[in-house]
Amino acid sequence: MRGLRTMLAATAALLLAGAAAAQPTVKIGLIIPMTGPFQATGREIEAAVKLYMAQHGDTVAGDKVEVILRDDAGVPDTTKRLAQELVVRDKVNILAGFGLTPLAMAVAPIATEAKIPEVLMVAATSVITQQSPYIVRPAQVLTQTSAAIADWAAQNGIKKVVTVVSDYAPGYDAEKWFTQRFKEGGGQVLESLRVPLANPDFAPFLQRARDAAPDALFVFVPAGVGAIFAKQFVERGLDKSGIRLIATGDVTDDYILNGMGDAMLGVITAGAYSAAHPSDTNRKFVAAFEAANPGMRPNFIAVFGYDGMDLIYRALDKTKGDTDGTKLVEAMKGLSWESPRGPMMIDPETRDVVHNIYISKVERVNGELYNVEFATIPMMKDPAKVTAKP
Ligand code: PHB
């Protein structure tokens, strides 16, 4: 009897100690490609998430923040399986990351069923946010940058263009929105070429583009792939052909730009972020990122990962630590803040990002290649979601 009583007392003491120590936890399942052809995307996001937490702490509104990182190697079936496991077994409150559109799409039904936010840190096809009311995108939309560079080209003496895009959903957005806006501005698209996403060989497409003799080539490839494109562009002699290169900012992303070489000098892009963005917030961000990751420059994906964490922390602040998924999504709607990219907002109607799109030129600055911004389209919405005026 005495033994039993002692045991019960000990158990009660343990339970009490447990209760006192237990702090509510918010679990974030971060699914990104850490291996495979898109591993640079994963590395940039992981570094940015770590930096954000080092700067802002691992507690928000009384909740302890726990990030559970999973590598999907960029394979949609794996993304889906990992998301299911994170929801069912690890009981995550939020899913985040997703290095490509098909990976984000694969998780949409899981977010809807689990009623938890799916925070897009990369995937940029316009329709993704319509696949689930739980999807929120602090990244970018391809329609924004493609429309912006089309307007710039039409207004700057470019009359004939060949488009070259990766053959998957964001490429179709880029092709469609570039073509539509360029035509509206009086331009002509001579050919629309689509290059396989996996192991791309640009050579035959570049030859066709050259034969069409346009004023410019418009290019979209996802982050990282621009390095392969630039190499083949130079090998084919297109840098000396008099055909100008215009692109979405994905092509000259800051992670690879320096390695792309001087052939990229003068390339004009439309993008949401440049490591050379001249603001105090960005200068501090770049300095801290480079100090924590020697030899690595933050690109737009790093900023979208950082802002994804900022969005989550701000939403938790707003719900006062309530981790209910529906409340978190509601809290995310309409949030606005100053990011390293500049001002940004989550459109309360579409859950999509509203931010500046910058027109930039590749220049050499202090011995390194940068996208130097020279014009701004302020607080641009996804043009595909702006309802036409009657
Ligand atoms: C996408 O798959 O949606 C995607 C990935 C990387 C980019 C742009 C779009 O740079």
Residues whose N, C-alpha, C, O or C-beta is under 5 A from the ligand:
A	BS01	PHB	G99 L100 T101 V122 A123 A124 T125 P170 V221 P222 A223 D250
